[in-house]
């Protein structure tokens, strides 16, 4: 479903979307049952404390640091076993970057960061935001470090389709009106999956979150840190929590911001996230109608009416796409427009941009603004090239959990529940949940609790109106973790650290710099 990452202050949006290649991830109705559901599944089992002899060469390797082409940063390549069950079967090479502690003050070690996705480049996030935008006090005391997970960006990326084929894929109608359109959507999912299988056959079976977490432990050791200090956002919370579950005795100071609930199956995750986007849209709608430039209603218009108008606009685009001025001839249809709107739900700072884009599209029949939002979400550049965000997202998600749906008939039966969760986005997100059904590699993971018994305090951060990682998930994860401390941000947007709340930032900075976690249940506005 939709899980994205966020390069704050440097780009639109944050964790990963793709109406045609998504995985997981509202508060709302799901919030009351999320914790209860977590007791029905087994807990992740910790690995033995001793490092297996077959892995000793990986843990003992030395990194050769070099310039990155980005001032102040160094880069290196880390080797990890492709298959942890058979370390002799070959290596995977992982891109690592760091920015050394700037001082003053005693160096506290390495702070590993991950922005989410799955599929988001941690190296890109470090160089574009965390290494220069994290609080100066944190950057002074820690070497800021990132590793692109296996299959992502600079770390032997999973590849599926070329640029023009991806353009076709992202424009596929995800709200089919008849059997012919349903067949076209299924065919699109199959072609995407077949492309991944053809281009990345070696790697596709070994990009799970468990494997990526084990890679992080090798990096921790190679960096010389006895314990892992880590800040993960969105999907990065699942990665960090998985690390804690596997290596509880090696947990240092972990911050999991915009938390996922590992105990839920894919269908529930998708349904919860659908409700989350509806919650975010309601906030946008309430704000929009107070603005003179809102194209969806006037002051006093109920959010439900705003949603009806937007949904009607989507239906119009489904039948009659509008021009965008795109040099490749792409028009704005329902799928790209929906993606553009969802992209703006991640951060309230983009609401003004969304209003302008909707005004141009609705009143002037100019789809350029919404197309730009959609392209930023899919990481498509001006030359028509896509980053591997969507490919890696699907590859990890489809390996981590069994598919939410396996047939179109199952989607049809589930449509009422998805449309109840979100009248605006429910139908499209339900059909998007079918993408893993045709994946060339079977899942290796199952829903599970993560307890991490024996770990140091772990700070779990939840935002009450987070669209992509509903607040109920943070409550559930904090409850599962034996040492979890829930920190709540009462606000809009995806994730909380660095969003502008002095209360949140101070609590996390104090934890990272002094090791003192916030009181469990602390709330900030």
C-alpha positions in Angstrom: 0.0 0.0 0.0 1.0 3.6 0.3 4.1 4.0 2.5 6.4 6.8 1.7 9.3 8.6 3.1 9.9 12.2 3.6 12.8 14.4 2.7 11.6 17.3 4.7 12.3 20.8 3.5 13.7 19.4 0.3 10.9 17.6 -1.5 7.2 16.9 -1.6 6.0 14.0 0.4 7.5 11.3 2.2 7.2 7.1 2.5 6.1 5.3 -0.7 3.1 5.3 -2.8 2.1 3.7 -5.9 -1.4 3.1 -6.9 0.1 0.4 -9.0 2.7 -1.0 -6.8 2.0 -0.6 -3.2 1.9 -2.3 0.0 0.7 -1.1 3.2 -0.2 1.1 5.5 -5.7 5.1 9.5 -6.1 5.7 12.5 -9.9 5.7 12.7 -11.8 2.5 13.2 -8.7 0.4 13.1 -7.2 2.2 16.1 -9.4 0.5 18.6 -8.6 -3.1 17.5 -5.0 -2.9 16.4 -3.5 -3.7 19.8 -5.9 -6.5 20.4 -5.1 -8.1 17.1 -1.4 -8.2 17.9 -1.8 -10.9 20.5 -3.0 -13.5 18.0 0.3 -14.0 16.2 3.7 -15.3 17.3 6.6 -13.0 18.3 9.7 -12.5 16.3 12.4 -14.8 17.8 15.8 -13.2 18.7 18.9 -14.6 17.0 21.7 -16.2 19.1 24.0 -13.6 20.6 27.2 -15.3 19.2 28.1 -14.4 15.6 28.1 -17.6 13.5 31.5 -18.5 12.2 30.3 -18.3 8.6 29.5 -14.6 9.1 32.7 -13.7 10.8 34.4 -12.4 7.6 31.5 -10.0 7.1 31.6 -8.7 10.7 35.3 -8.3 10.5 35.5 -6.4 7.2 37.1 -2.9 6.9 35.3 -0.2 5.0 37.3 1.9 2.5 35.9 5.4 2.7 36.1 7.7 -0.3 34.6 11.0 -1.4 30.9 11.0 -2.5 30.9 14.1 -4.6 28.9 15.7 -1.9 30.9 18.0 0.3 31.3 16.8 3.9 30.2 13.2 3.2 32.1 10.0 2.7 31.0 6.8 1.0 31.9 3.1 1.2 30.7 -0.3 0.1 29.6 -2.9 2.7 29.5 -6.6 1.8 26.7 -8.8 3.2 25.7 -12.4 2.4 23.1 -12.6 -0.3 21.5 -15.5 1.6 22.0 -15.7 5.4 21.0 -19.3 5.3 23.9 -20.0 2.9 26.6 -17.4 3.3 28.8 -19.1 0.8 26.3 -18.4 -2.0 27.6 -15.0 -2.8 27.5 -11.4 -1.6 25.3 -8.3 -2.0 27.1 -5.0 -2.0 25.5 -2.2 0.0 26.1 1.6 -0.4 27.0 3.3 2.9 27.5 7.0 3.5 28.5 9.1 6.5 29.1 12.6 7.8 31.5 12.6 10.7 30.5 14.3 14.0 31.3 18.0 13.8 31.8 18.6 17.5 32.1 20.2 20.0 31.5 17.6 22.6 32.4 13.9 23.0 31.5 11.7 20.1 28.7 9.4 21.0 29.1 6.9 18.1 27.2 6.4 14.9 23.6 7.4 14.3 22.0 5.3 11.5 19.0 6.8 9.7 16.4 5.3 7.4 13.6 7.4 5.8 11.2 4.5 4.9 9.6 3.2 1.8 10.4 0.4 1.5 12.5 1.6 -1.3 13.6 5.0 -0.1 17.3 5.8 -0.4 18.7 6.2 3.0 21.9 7.6 1.5 20.0 10.2 -0.4 18.0 11.1 2.8 21.3 11.5 4.7 22.9 13.7 2.1 19.8 15.8 1.3 18.3 16.2 4.8 19.5 14.3 7.9 23.2 15.0 7.5 22.6 18.8 7.2 19.1 19.2 8.7 19.1 17.2 11.9 19.6 19.4 15.0 23.1 20.7 15.3 23.6 19.2 18.7 22.9 15.7 17.4 25.1 16.2 14.3 27.9 17.5 16.6 28.0 14.3 18.7 27.2 11.6 16.2 28.7 10.4 12.9 25.5 10.5 10.8 25.4 7.2 8.8 23.0 5.6 6.2 23.0 2.4 4.2 20.7 1.9 1.3 18.9 -1.5 2.1 19.5 -4.3 -0.3 17.7 -3.9 -3.6 17.3 -0.1 -3.0 18.9 2.8 -4.9 22.7 2.4 -4.8 22.6 -1.1 -3.2 22.2 -3.4 -6.2 18.7 -2.0 -7.0 15.8 -4.2 -8.0 14.8 -3.3 -11.6 11.5 -4.1 -13.3 10.4 -1.8 -16.1 11.9 1.0 -18.2 10.7 4.6 -18.3 8.1 4.3 -21.0 6.7 1.1 -19.6 6.6 2.7 -16.2 4.6 5.6 -17.7 2.1 3.2 -19.0 2.0 1.4 -15.6 1.4 4.5 -13.5 -1.4 5.5 -15.8 -3.3 2.2 -15.5 -6.8 2.7 -14.3 -7.0 1.4 -10.8 -10.8 1.9 -10.5 -12.0 -0.5 -13.2 -15.5 0.0 -14.4 -16.0 -3.3 -16.2 -14.4 -6.7 -16.9 -12.2 -5.3 -19.7 -10.7 -2.7 -17.4 -10.2 -5.2 -14.6 -8.3 -7.5 -17.1 -6.1 -4.5 -18.1 -5.3 -3.8 -14.4 -4.4 -7.4 -13.8 -2.3 -7.5 -16.9 -0.4 -4.4 -15.7 0.4 -6.1 -12.4 1.5 -9.2 -14.2 3.8 -7.3 -16.6 5.3 -5.4 -13.7 6.0 -8.6 -11.7 7.3 -10.4 -14.8 9.7 -7.5 -15.4 11.0 -7.7 -11.9 11.5 -11.4 -12.1 13.3 -11.1 -15.5 15.6 -8.2 -14.5 16.4 -9.1 -10.8 16.1 -12.9 -10.4 19.1 -13.2 -8.1 18.1 -10.6 -5.7 14.3 -10.8 -5.6 14.3 -13.7 -3.1 16.6 -11.8 -0.7 15.3 -8.3 -0.1 13.2 -9.0 3.1 13.1 -6.7 6.0 14.7 -9.4 8.2 17.7 -9.6 5.9 18.0 -5.8 5.8 18.0 -5.7 9.6 20.7 -8.3 9.7 22.7 -6.2 7.3 22.4 -3.3 9.7 24.0 -5.4 12.4 27.0 -6.1 10.2 27.3 -2.3 9.6 27.0 -1.6 13.3 29.9 -3.9 14.0 32.0 -2.7 11.2 31.5 0.9 12.4 32.9 -0.1 15.8 29.6 0.5 17.7 28.7 -1.9 20.5 25.1 -1.0 20.2 22.9 0.4 17.4 21.6 4.0 17.6 19.0 4.6 15.0 16.2 6.9 13.8 13.8 5.3 11.4 10.7 6.8 9.8 7.6 5.1 8.4 8.7 1.7 7.0 12.0 2.5 8.7 10.2 1.8 12.0 9.5 -1.7 10.9 13.1 -2.1 9.9 14.3 -0.7 13.2 11.8 -2.8 15.3 12.8 -5.9 13.4 16.4 -5.2 14.3 15.4 -4.8 17.9 13.5 -8.1 17.8 16.5 -10.0 16.3 19.2 -8.3 18.4 17.6 -7.0 21.6 20.9 -7.0 23.5 22.5 -4.7 20.8 19.8 -2.0 21.0 21.1 1.4 21.9 18.9 4.5 21.4 16.2 3.7 18.9 13.6 6.2 17.7 10.7 4.7 15.6 8.8 7.7 14.1 5.5 7.1 12.2 5.4 3.5 13.4 4.1 0.4 11.6 2.4 -2.5 13.3 4.1 -5.8 12.3 1.4 -7.9 13.8 -1.2 -7.1 11.1 -1.8 -8.9 7.8 -1.5 -7.0 4.5 -5.3 -6.6 4.0 -5.7 -5.1 7.4 -2.7 -2.8 6.9 -4.1 -1.6 3.6 -7.6 -1.0 5.0 -6.1 0.8 8.0 -4.0 3.0 5.7 -7.0 3.7 3.5 -8.8 5.1 6.6 -5.7 7.0 7.4 -5.7 8.8 4.1 -9.4 9.6 4.6 -8.5 11.1 8.0 -5.8 13.3 6.4 -8.2 14.3 3.6 -10.8 15.4 6.1 -8.2 17.7 7.7 -7.3 19.1 4.3 -10.9 19.6 3.4 -11.7 21.5 6.6 -8.7 23.7 6.0 -9.4 24.1 2.2 -12.9 25.6 2.6 -11.6 28.3 4.8 -9.3 29.5 2.0 -10.4 31.9 -0.8 -8.6 29.8 -3.4 -10.2 26.4 -2.5 -11.7 24.9 -5.7 -13.7 22.2 -3.8 -16.1 24.3 -1.7 -16.7 27.5 0.2 -16.5 28.2 3.9 -18.9 26.0 5.8 -18.9 23.2 3.2 -18.8 19.8 5.0 -15.8 17.6 4.3 -18.0 14.9 2.9 -19.2 17.3 0.2 -15.6 18.3 -0.5 -14.9 14.7 -1.0 -17.8 14.2 -3.3 -16.7 17.0 -5.5 -13.1 15.6 -5.7 -14.4 12.1 -6.4 -16.6 13.6 -9.2 -13.6 15.3 -10.6 -11.7 12.0 -10.6 -14.6 10.3 -12.5 -14.5 13.1 -15.1 -10.8 12.5 -15.6 -11.4 8.8 -15.9 -13.5 9.5 -19.0 -11.7 12.6 -20.3 -8.1 13.1 -19.3 -6.8 16.6 -19.6 -3.6 18.1 -21.0 -0.5 18.6 -18.9 2.0 20.1 -21.3 4.2 17.0 -20.7 6.8 16.6 -23.5 6.1 12.8 -23.5 2.5 13.4 -24.2 1.1 12.2 -20.9 -2.3 13.5 -19.9 -3.8 13.7 -16.5 -6.2 10.8 -15.9 -7.8 9.6 -12.7 -4.8 7.4 -11.6 -2.2 10.2 -11.9 -4.5 12.8 -10.3 -5.3 10.5 -7.4 -1.6 9.9 -6.8 -0.9 13.7 -6.9 -3.6 14.3 -4.3 -2.4 11.5 -2.0 1.2 12.8 -2.3 0.0 16.1 -0.7 -1.6 14.3 2.2 1.7 13.5 3.7 2.6 17.0 4.8 0.2 19.9 5.4 2.9 22.3 4.1 1.9 21.0 0.6 -1.8 21.8 0.9 -1.4 25.2 -0.7 0.4 23.5 -3.7 -2.4 21.0 -3.9 -5.1 23.7 -3.9 -3.3 25.5 -6.7 -2.9 22.3 -8.7 -6.6 21.4 -8.2 -7.7 24.9 -9.2 -5.7 24.7 -12.5 -7.0 21.2 -13.3 -10.6 21.8 -12.4 -11.1 25.4 -13.7 -8.4 25.7 -16.4 -8.2 22.0 -17.6 -4.4 22.2 -16.9 -3.1 19.0 -15.3 0.5 20.1 -15.0 0.4 20.8 -11.2 -1.1 17.4 -10.2 1.2 15.6 -12.6 4.2 17.3 -10.9 3.0 16.1 -7.5 2.5 12.6 -8.9 5.9 12.5 -10.5 7.6 13.6 -7.3 5.9 10.8 -5.5 7.0 8.2 -8.1 10.4 9.8 -8.3 10.2 10.3 -12.1 12.6 12.9 -13.4 12.2 15.3 -16.3 13.8 12.9 -18.7 11.3 10.2 -18.0 13.5 8.1 -15.8 12.2 6.5 -12.6 14.2 5.8 -9.5 13.7 2.2 -8.3 11.4 3.3 -5.5 8.3 1.4 -6.8 10.3 -1.7 -7.8 11.9 -2.0 -4.4 8.7 -1.2 -2.6 6.9 -4.0 -4.2 9.8 -6.4 -3.9 10.1 -5.9 -0.2 6.4 -5.8 0.6 5.6 -8.9 -1.4 8.3 -10.8 0.3 7.5 -9.6 3.8 3.8 -10.6 3.8 1.3 -12.7 1.9 -0.7 -10.7 -0.6 -3.7 -8.9 0.7 -5.8 -10.3 -2.1 -5.1 -13.1 -4.6 -8.0 -12.6 -7.1 -10.1 -9.7 -8.5 -13.2 -11.4 -7.0 -11.7 -11.0 -3.5 -11.2 -7.3 -4.2 -14.8 -6.9 -5.4 -16.1 -8.4 -2.2 -13.9 -6.1 -0.1 -14.8 -2.9 -1.9 -17.6 -1.9 0.5 -15.2 -2.0 3.5 -12.6 0.0 1.7 -15.1 2.6 0.4 -16.5 2.9 3.9 -13.0 3.6 5.2 -12.5 6.2 2.5 -15.2 7.3 0.1 -12.6 9.3 -1.9 -9.7 6.8 -2.1 -11.1 3.5 -1.0 -11.9 1.9 -4.4 -8.4 2.7 -5.9 -6.6 1.5 -2.8 -8.5 -1.7 -2.6 -7.5 -2.6 -6.2 -4.0 -1.5 -5.5 -3.8 -4.1 -2.8 -3.9 -6.8 -5.5 -0.4 -6.2 -6.9 1.4 -8.9 -4.9 -0.9 -11.6 -6.1 1.1 -12.0 -9.2 4.6 -11.7 -7.8 7.1 -14.2 -9.1 8.5 -15.0 -5.7 6.5 -16.3 -2.8 6.5 -14.5 0.5 8.9 -15.5 3.2 7.4 -13.5 6.1 4.2 -13.5 8.1 2.5 -11.1 10.5 4.2 -11.2 13.9 4.6 -9.3 17.1 7.9 -7.7 18.0 8.7 -7.8 21.8 12.5 -7.3 21.9 12.7 -8.5 25.5 15.8 -7.2 27.2 16.2 -4.2 24.9 17.0 -0.7 26.2 14.1 1.8 26.0 12.8 2.3 22.5 10.9 5.5 21.7 7.9 4.9 19.4 6.4 8.1 17.9 2.8 8.4 16.5 1.0 11.3 14.9 -2.7 11.4 15.6 -3.7 12.3 12.0 -0.9 10.5 10.1 -2.2 9.4 6.7 0.2 6.6 6.0 1.1 5.1 9.4 -2.1 5.5 11.5 -1.7 6.4 15.1 -3.2 3.1 16.2 -0.1 1.3 14.8 2.2 3.3 17.0 0.1 2.5 20.0 0.2 -1.2 19.1 3.9 -1.3 18.5 4.7 0.5 21.7 2.5 -2.0 23.5 4.2 -5.0 21.9 7.8 -3.8 22.6 8.8 -4.8 26.1 10.7 -1.5 26.5 8.5 0.6 24.3 7.8 4.3 25.2 4.9 5.9 23.3 5.4 9.6 22.3 2.4 11.2 20.7 2.2 14.2 18.4 -1.3 15.6 18.1 -1.3 16.9 14.6 -1.4 16.4 10.9 1.1 14.9 8.5 3.4 11.8 8.3 5.9 11.4 11.1 6.7 14.0 13.8 10.4 14.5 14.3 11.6 17.7 12.7 8.1 18.8 11.8 8.1 21.9 14.0 7.0 20.7 17.4 9.5 21.9 19.9 8.0 19.4 22.4 8.6 16.4 20.1 12.1 17.5 19.0 13.2 18.2 22.5 12.1 14.9 23.7 13.9 13.0 21.0 17.0 15.1 21.1 17.3 14.6 24.9 17.0 10.8 24.3 19.6 10.7 21.6 22.1 13.0 23.4 21.6 11.9 27.0 19.9 8.5 26.8 16.9 9.7 28.8 13.7 8.6 27.0 10.4 10.5 27.4 7.9 9.3 29.8 5.6 6.6 28.3 2.5 8.3 27.1 3.9 11.8 26.7 1.8 13.9 24.3 2.8 17.0 22.3 1.0 19.4 20.1 
